Amino acid sequence: MESKQDPREIQDLLRLAKQASKLAGGIIMPLFEESISFTLKKDQTPVTIADQKAEEAISEFLQRETPDYSILGEELGEVARSNSHKWIIDPIDGTQSFVQNIPLFGTLISLEIDDYPVLGIIACHALGETVSAALGFGTSLNGKPVSVTNKHNLKDAITLTTDPQSLYNRTPKGFTSILKEVKQFRSWGDCYGYLAVACGRADIMIDDIINRWDISAPSIIITEAGGKFSTWNQEHLIGTDTIATNGYLHEQVCSILN
């Protein structure tokens, strides 16, 4: 896809996204260190005051800086303005890790133009790592370019997922086959899994149940790092399930899971 946005404007908007993620980090980290309580949403996933306050801060900042853009956030829903430009926000992706004091959570921010991500941020505050990408500019980790691995064989691959039990329930045969085929299978999931693939630390990331705010940012980050990102059936970039790979292994993984 060619962006309708001027490349210089894309870079300026990426800087805004990074500023917004830093604002979120300033709210999230003190609360992470306090081990705050949480409640369960209707889907039985946890939510904390950190999720809510961080999304409020991000949303207020982006509305002030880009008043004509729409916003879709996990906690606050949608502010509909522009028909083409929309910010997608997940203030804490991996809230379950957050409430258990596990540092593999992060803030996700992306900008979509006509429903296609053109820039994305994964800010893993507790790790001090931010991976970012913009269409045509590649992917960087803390400002340094990164890329996916060049492994071609599943037997050499490190594979990640967010919830192994959920993946098994979705496809017991596919799950068992993946376990047999790959070198290592780990559950360093949520946004950290996508960061790991983009940075060449792992080769495959699989999610069987997903929302748009979980994967809009990772999709551009993976593809700009040289990888491939799609639904399990490869019909769409973004849907309700996801496979992210270094590209070379994509067809093999999709075939096994389907």
NUNUBA-485258 format. One record per residue (C-alpha): residue in one letter; chain; x, y, z. Coordinates in pm, whole numbers, plus 32768, in hexadecimal, padded with zeros to 4 digits. Each point is the difference from the previous one (the first is absolute). Layout:
residues N
> type:mol:c1:c2:c3
> a:A:X:Y:Z .
...
end
This chain:
residues 258
> type:mol:c1:c2:c3
> m:A:8000:8000:8000 .
> e:A:8073:8161:7FB1 .
> s:A:7FA5:80F8:810D .
> k:A:7F36:8135:7FA9 .
> q:A:80C4:80B6:810E .
> d:A:813F:80BC:7FB2 .
> p:A:812C:7F37:8083 .
> r:A:8074:8129:80D1 .
> e:A:7EA8:8016:809D .
> i:A:800B:7E8C:804E .
> q:A:8146:8035:80BB .
> d:A:7F6C:8126:80BE .
> l:A:7ED2:7F2D:805F .
> l:A:80E4:7EE7:8072 .
> r:A:80AE:80F6:80E5 .
> l:A:7EAB:805D:808F .
> a:A:7FB5:7E91:803E .
> k:A:814A:7FDA:80B7 .
> q:A:7FB1:8130:80D7 .
> a:A:7EAB:7F6E:8051 .
> s:A:809B:7EB3:8062 .
> k:A:80F1:80B3:80EB .
> l:A:7EDC:80B2:80A3 .
> a:A:7F5E:7EAE:8035 .
> g:A:813F:7F70:8090 .
> g:A:8011:8118:80FD .
> i:A:7EA9:7F9B:8080 .
> i:A:8028:7E88:7FE5 .
> m:A:8151:7FBF:80A0 .
> p:A:7FC1:8096:815A .
> l:A:7EBF:7F35:8014 .
> f:A:80B4:7EC6:7F88 .
> e:A:80F4:8024:811D .
> e:A:7EDF:8024:80F8 .
> s:A:7F5E:7EB3:7F9D .
> i:A:7EA5:8098:7FDC .
> s:A:7EB8:7F3E:8000 .
> f:A:7F30:7FAE:7ECD .
> t:A:7E9D:7FAC:7F97 .
> l:A:7F80:7F16:7EF2 .
> k:A:7F51:807B:7EC7 .
> k:A:7EDF:7F47:7F5A .
> d:A:80F4:7F29:7F3A .
> q:A:80AB:7F9F:8149 .
> t:A:8140:80B9:7FAC .
> p:A:8093:80E4:810E .
> v:A:7FFA:817B:7FFA .
> t:A:80A7:80F2:80F1 .
> i:A:7FFD:8171:8049 .
> a:A:814E:800A:7F48 .
> d:A:7F56:7F8D:7EBC .
> q:A:7EF4:810A:8022 .
> k:A:80DD:8124:8066 .
> a:A:8107:7FB0:7EF7 .
> e:A:7EFE:7FF0:7EEA .
> e:A:7F66:8147:8075 .
> a:A:8155:80A9:7FF0 .
> i:A:8050:7F73:7EA7 .
> s:A:7EAB:8058:7F76 .
> e:A:8003:8163:8087 .
> f:A:815E:803D:7F74 .
> l:A:7FB0:7F76:7EA5 .
> q:A:7EB3:80B8:7FED .
> r:A:80B3:8143:8052 .
> e:A:8117:7FC6:7F03 .
> t:A:7F29:7F6A:7EE8 .
> p:A:7E9D:807D:803E .
> d:A:7F79:7F84:7EB2 .
> y:A:806C:7E96:8037 .
> s:A:7F1F:7EF0:808D .
> i:A:806F:7F2E:8128 .
> l:A:7FB0:7E99:805F .
> g:A:8072:7F8A:8157 .
> e:A:7FD1:7EBC:80BD .
> e:A:7F78:80A3:813B .
> l:A:7F53:813F:7F8B .
> g:A:7F73:7F8E:7EB3 .
> e:A:7FF5:80D8:7EC7 .
> v:A:8008:8175:7FC0 .
> a:A:7F8D:801A:7E96 .
> r:A:807B:812A:7F39 .
> s:A:80CB:7FC3:7EC4 .
> n:A:7F83:7F00:7F06 .
> s:A:8164:7F9E:7FA2 .
> h:A:80F2:803D:8123 .
> k:A:7FD8:7F42:8145 .
> w:A:80E1:7FCF:812D .
> i:A:7FEB:7EA5:809C .
> i:A:805E:7FE7:8172 .
> d:A:803B:7EE5:80F4 .
> p:A:8082:80A8:813D .
> i:A:807B:7EBB:809E .
> d:A:8017:7ED2:7F22 .
> g:A:8041:7EDD:80EA .
> t:A:7F41:807D:812E .
> q:A:800D:7EA0:8090 .
> s:A:817B:801A:8005 .
> f:A:7FE8:8160:808E .
> v:A:7F2D:7F98:812B .
> q:A:80E9:7ED9:8047 .
> n:A:8135:80E2:7FFA .
> i:A:8088:7F5D:7EC6 .
> p:A:80A8:8108:7F24 .
> l:A:7F88:7F76:7EAF .
> f:A:7EEE:8103:7FC5 .
> g:A:7FFA:813B:7F33 .
> t:A:7F47:8128:7F6D .
> l:A:7F90:7FDC:7E97 .
> i:A:7FB6:8129:7F20 .
> s:A:7FC9:7FFC:7E89 .
> l:A:7F77:80E5:7EF5 .
> e:A:7F25:7F6D:7EF0 .
> i:A:7FAB:80AC:7EBA .
> d:A:7ED2:7F67:7F53 .
> d:A:8016:7EDA:80F6 .
> y:A:816E:7FB8:7FAA .
> p:A:810F:8033:8109 .
> v:A:810C:80F8:7F93 .
> l:A:80BE:8020:8148 .
> g:A:8013:7F47:8148 .
> i:A:809D:8000:815A .
> i:A:8034:7EE8:80FD .
> a:A:8086:809E:813F .
> c:A:8064:7EFB:8102 .
> h:A:8032:80F6:811C .
> a:A:807A:7F0C:8109 .
> l:A:810B:7F7E:7F13 .
> g:A:806C:8156:7F86 .
> e:A:7FC3:7F94:7E98 .
> t:A:7F33:80AE:7EF5 .
> v:A:7FE1:7F70:7EA4 .
> s:A:7F6C:80E0:7EF6 .
> a:A:7FBF:8004:7E8B .
> a:A:7F74:80DD:7EEE .
> l:A:7F9E:7F9B:7EA0 .
> g:A:8135:8004:7F24 .
> f:A:80EF:8057:811C .
> g:A:8045:7EA9:8099 .
> t:A:7FF1:7F97:816C .
> s:A:80D9:8079:811F .
> l:A:803B:7F98:8168 .
> n:A:805A:8129:80DD .
> g:A:8063:80B9:7EC3 .
> k:A:80DB:7EEE:7F67 .
> p:A:7F8C:7F3E:7ECB .
> v:A:7F94:7E98:8038 .
> s:A:7F88:7EE8:7F1F .
> v:A:7F6E:7EA3:800B .
> t:A:80D0:7EC2:7FEE .
> n:A:8057:7F4B:7EBD .
> k:A:7FAE:7E9F:8077 .
> h:A:7F5D:7F23:7EFB .
> n:A:7FC0:7EC1:80C6 .
> l:A:7EFF:7FCB:8112 .
> k:A:80F2:7F1B:80B7 .
> d:A:80D8:8134:8043 .
> a:A:7EE0:80E5:8062 .
> i:A:7FA3:8098:8150 .
> t:A:7E86:801E:8010 .
> l:A:7F36:80D7:80F1 .
> t:A:7E94:8023:8060 .
> t:A:7F37:80BB:8105 .
> d:A:7F25:7EE3:8082 .
> p:A:806C:7E99:7FB2 .
> q:A:7EC0:7F6F:8093 .
> s:A:7F26:80DA:7F24 .
> l:A:80D1:7FA6:7ED0 .
> y:A:7FDE:7E8E:8051 .
> n:A:7E87:8022:802A .
> r:A:7FE9:80A8:7EAB .
> t:A:80C9:7EF6:7F49 .
> p:A:807F:7ED6:80CB .
> k:A:8097:7F62:7EC7 .
> g:A:80A7:8140:7F8D .
> f:A:8085:804B:815B .
> t:A:8095:7EA4:8021 .
> s:A:809C:8016:7EA6 .
> i:A:80A1:8151:804A .
> l:A:8091:7F77:8143 .
> k:A:809A:7EDC:7F41 .
> e:A:8087:80D1:7EE0 .
> v:A:80A4:812D:80A5 .
> k:A:813F:801D:80C9 .
> q:A:7F62:80B3:812B .
> f:A:7E9F:8063:8060 .
> r:A:7FD8:8114:8103 .
> s:A:7EE2:80D7:8085 .
> w:A:80AD:8152:8002 .
> g:A:7EC2:808B:7F72 .
> d:A:7F31:8139:7FDA .
> c:A:80BB:8125:7F68 .
> y:A:8155:7F81:806D .
> g:A:7FDA:7ED7:7F16 .
> y:A:7FDE:80E6:7ED5 .
> l:A:8121:80D6:8076 .
> a:A:80D2:7EC5:8019 .
> v:A:7FB2:7F95:7E9A .
> a:A:803F:815E:7F74 .
> c:A:8151:8011:80B2 .
> g:A:8073:7EA4:7F96 .
> r:A:7FE7:7F66:815C .
> a:A:7EF4:7F0B:7F90 .
> d:A:7F7D:7F8C:7EB0 .
> i:A:7E8A:7FC5:8028 .
> m:A:7EEA:809C:80D1 .
> i:A:7EA1:7F6B:8002 .
> d:A:7EBC:8082:8098 .
> d:A:7EB6:7F4C:7FD2 .
> i:A:7F1D:810B:8097 .
> i:A:8053:816E:7FCD .
> n:A:7F70:8161:7FEB .
> r:A:8062:8116:7F11 .
> w:A:80AD:80CE:810F .
> d:A:80D9:7ED2:8052 .
> i:A:8091:7FDD:7EA3 .
> s:A:7FE0:8142:7F39 .
> a:A:8152:807F:807B .
> p:A:80AD:7EAA:7FF2 .
> s:A:7F91:7FCE:7E96 .
> i:A:80C4:812A:7F79 .
> i:A:8123:7FBA:80EC .
> i:A:8023:7E99:7F84 .
> t:A:7FD9:8050:7E8D .
> e:A:80EF:8127:800A .
> a:A:80FE:7F1C:80AD .
> g:A:7FF0:7F1D:7ECD .
> g:A:7F0B:7F00:808B .
> k:A:7EA4:7F93:7FA4 .
> f:A:7EBF:803A:80C0 .
> s:A:7EA9:7F73:7FB2 .
> t:A:7ECA:7F4D:8078 .
> w:A:801E:7E86:8014 .
> n:A:7F5D:7FD5:7EAB .
> q:A:80DF:8113:7F6E .
> e:A:7ED0:80B3:7F73 .
> h:A:8030:813D:80CD .
> l:A:8113:80C6:80A8 .
> i:A:7F2F:8036:8139 .
> g:A:7EE4:7F28:8082 .
> t:A:7FA1:7F38:8133 .
> d:A:8131:7F1B:7FF9 .
> t:A:816A:8041:7FA6 .
> i:A:813F:7F62:7F85 .
> a:A:813D:80D4:7FF9 .
> t:A:8140:7F69:7F79 .
> n:A:814E:8052:7F63 .
> g:A:7F54:7FC4:7EB1 .
> y:A:80BD:7EC6:7F9C .
> l:A:7F38:7F29:80F3 .
> h:A:7EAC:809C:7FC7 .
> e:A:7F69:7F0D:7F08 .
> q:A:8072:7ED4:80CD .
> v:A:7F66:8084:8143 .
> c:A:7EB7:8061:7F59 .
> s:A:7FEA:7EA9:7F60 .
> i:A:8033:7F4D:814C .
> l:A:7F04:80D3:80C0 .
> n:A:7EF4:7FEA:7EF5 .
end
